[in-house]
Every structure is written in C-alpha cells, then in structure tokens.
C-alpha cells in the first residue's frame, strides 16, 4: 500500500529519476532540488540549483550528485562532522565541488565512499574522488554517454555510448577491458545480472 506521496514541484512533462539513501529521498523539479524524509515524506530541505538539472540524482549517506545542463556535475555534502559523536545530517546541503565537462550531463552519476563516476554528452566518462574535486581518469569515447552507467563487481564500470559501443572500464586503472559493438547508438544503461549483461541500442 502507498506509504506517502509528496509534491515535488510544478506539473511538468519532464521528470528525472530520483535517488535515496538510508534516511532521505532526493528529487528535482525545474531548478529546485528537494530532500524528503524516507519514512514520512516530510520535506527536510529545499535547494536552488541556479541551473536546470539534466540527470537524475545519485546519493549515499554522505554525498549527493546531480548533472546540470551547463555541463557541470555538482556534489553536495549531506552531513557535517561533529567534535564528538557521529556526523550530523545538515539542515541544508553544502556544495562540496563542481566539476565541468564539455557538454550537458544526461548520465546519472554513480557515487561510492571513495569514487564518483559520471558521463557527459562530450563523449567522456569521468572518474573523480568523492570527497573532493580530484580528477582520476577521463576515458574518451566517440559519442555522448548514455543516461545510465552500470557496474560489474567492484571495479568494472559499464558505459553505453552513442558511438554504438558498450565499454567495460577498470575504474582503478582506467584500462578499457573490452568494448561490445552493438551496431547502433546506446542511450539506455546496461542491466547486470551476476555475470550476464543486458543492453539495448
């Protein structure tokens, strides 16, 4: 049965994927990013992005990432360190970093404790440190990156590209392990089931 519902913003035909962590759900409408309590649907905070988002959000308990139409990926800190005791959830998120790419970011980022991965319409896959803006790798393809990345295990990043190929990338070395030529541009993210990968061009 439904547990709760919340009005994200004005009615629109343009909806972007939401994300969640252990305590909140994150959704965007126009240039407004909102965090809702995961249990009750109560609004925790509302943040003006100052620019339209172009990707769905991605979150863990400490960070929230979103791609923007101006070609940037923005990372927010969701918690603040306390002198004693566990970190506290912020009443308002704090911008940790912005990373500029060469085009609008339609690819939903992937975020872990150490690494953040995202693609851009400039045809590159970006691998960054999560806690700061330190770039690790830029992996070029010959076409815009699709809307979702995929993962296999802890090291392999799967990147769909409009150059017709699916790329498997080792995120620790930036080595392209293999490419699968599908024959047509790939905009949707791959689905991974154990050792099988499903992709549609």
C-alpha positions in Angstrom: 0.0 0.0 0.0 1.2 3.6 -0.5 3.2 4.9 2.4 3.3 8.6 1.4 3.3 11.0 -1.5 4.8 14.4 -1.9 4.5 17.3 -4.4 8.0 17.8 -5.9 7.2 21.0 -7.8 5.0 22.3 -10.6 3.5 19.9 -13.1 5.8 19.1 -15.9 6.3 16.5 -18.7 10.0 16.4 -17.9 10.7 14.0 -15.0 14.1 12.9 -13.9 15.0 9.8 -11.8 15.1 10.2 -8.0 17.6 8.6 -5.6 17.6 7.6 -2.0 19.9 6.8 0.9 19.2 5.3 4.3 17.3 8.4 5.6 16.1 10.5 2.6 14.7 10.6 -0.9 16.0 13.2 -3.4 14.0 14.6 -6.3 14.3 17.6 -8.6 11.8 19.8 -10.3 12.9 22.6 -12.6 15.9 24.1 -10.8 14.8 23.0 -7.3 16.3 20.0 -5.5 14.3 18.6 -2.6 15.1 16.1 0.1 12.2 14.2 1.7 12.3 12.1 4.9 12.3 8.5 3.6 9.9 7.2 6.3 7.3 10.0 6.4 7.7 12.1 3.2 8.3 15.2 5.2 10.4 17.8 3.5 13.9 18.0 5.0 15.3 20.8 2.9 15.0 22.5 -0.5 17.9 23.7 -2.5 18.0 26.1 -5.5 20.5 24.7 -8.1 20.5 28.0 -10.0 20.5 26.0 -13.2 18.3 23.2 -14.6 19.4 19.6 -13.7 19.9 17.3 -16.7 20.4 14.0 -15.0 18.8 12.1 -12.1 20.4 12.3 -8.7 22.7 9.8 -7.1 23.3 9.6 -3.4 24.9 7.7 -0.5 24.6 8.7 3.2 27.3 11.4 2.9 27.0 12.8 -0.6 24.5 13.7 -3.3 25.5 14.2 -7.0 23.5 15.7 -9.9 24.3 16.5 -13.5 23.5 20.0 -14.8 22.6 21.5 -18.2 25.6 23.8 -18.0 27.9 20.8 -18.3 28.8 20.5 -14.6 28.3 17.8 -12.1 27.7 19.1 -8.6 28.4 17.2 -5.4 26.8 18.2 -2.1 27.9 17.3 1.4 24.9 15.9 3.3 26.5 15.6 6.7 28.8 17.7 8.9 31.5 16.4 11.3 30.8 16.8 15.0 33.6 17.3 17.6 32.2 14.3 19.5 29.9 11.6 18.3 28.6 10.7 14.8 28.3 13.1 11.9 25.1 15.1 11.8 22.7 15.4 8.9 22.8 19.0 7.6 19.7 21.2 7.7 20.8 22.5 4.3 23.3 20.7 1.9 26.7 22.3 1.3 28.3 22.3 -2.1 31.5 20.1 -1.9 32.6 20.6 -5.5 31.6 21.3 -9.1 33.3 19.5 -12.0 32.9 21.0 -15.5 32.6 18.7 -18.5 32.5 19.6 -22.2 28.7 19.2 -22.6 25.4 18.8 -20.8 25.4 15.9 -18.4 22.5 13.5 -19.0 24.1 10.5 -17.4 23.1 9.7 -13.8 26.3 9.6 -11.7 27.4 6.7 -9.6 28.7 7.5 -6.2 30.6 5.4 -3.6 32.5 6.3 -0.5 35.7 6.8 -2.5 34.9 7.3 -6.2 32.3 9.1 -8.2 31.7 8.2 -11.9 29.7 10.1 -14.5 29.4 10.6 -18.2 28.8 13.6 -20.4 27.5 14.5 -23.8 31.1 15.4 -24.6 31.7 11.6 -25.1 33.9 11.1 -22.0 33.5 9.1 -18.8 34.8 10.9 -15.7 36.1 9.2 -12.6 36.7 11.5 -9.6 37.4 11.2 -5.9 34.1 11.7 -4.0 35.3 13.8 -1.1 37.0 16.5 -3.3 37.2 17.5 -6.9 40.4 15.5 -7.5 40.1 14.0 -11.1 41.4 10.5 -11.5 40.6 9.5 -15.1 38.9 10.8 -18.3 38.0 7.9 -20.7 37.1 9.2 -24.2 34.6 7.5 -26.5 33.4 8.7 -29.8 29.8 9.7 -28.8 27.7 11.1 -26.0 27.5 8.8 -22.9 24.0 7.2 -22.3 21.6 8.0 -19.5 22.8 5.4 -17.0 26.1 3.7 -16.2 26.4 0.2 -15.0 28.8 -1.8 -12.8 30.0 -5.3 -12.6 31.7 -6.2 -9.3 33.7 -3.5 -7.5 36.0 -2.4 -10.3 34.3 -2.7 -13.7 32.3 0.3 -14.9 30.0 -0.2 -17.9 29.5 2.9 -20.1 27.0 3.0 -23.0 27.9 5.4 -25.8 26.3 6.8 -28.9 29.3 5.6 -30.9 27.4 2.2 -30.9 29.7 0.6 -28.3 29.4 -0.6 -24.7 32.6 0.0 -22.8 33.9 -2.0 -19.8 36.4 0.1 -17.9 38.5 -0.8 -14.8 37.9 2.2 -12.6 41.2 1.7 -10.7 43.5 1.8 -13.7 41.3 3.5 -16.5 42.0 0.5 -18.7 39.3 -0.3 -21.2 38.9 -4.1 -20.7 36.6 -4.6 -23.7 34.1 -3.0 -26.0 31.0 -4.5 -27.4 29.9 -3.1 -30.8 26.1 -3.1 -30.8 25.7 -1.6 -34.3 23.5 1.4 -33.2 23.8 4.1 -30.6 23.2 3.1 -27.0 21.4 5.6 -24.8 20.0 3.3 -22.1 22.0 1.9 -19.2 23.0 -1.8 -19.1 21.4 -4.2 -16.7 23.7 -6.6 -14.9 22.5 -9.9 -13.5 25.5 -11.7 -11.9 27.8 -12.3 -14.9 25.3 -11.5 -17.6 24.9 -8.0 -19.1 21.8 -6.9 -21.0 21.9 -3.8 -23.2 19.5 -2.4 -25.8 20.6 0.0 -28.5 
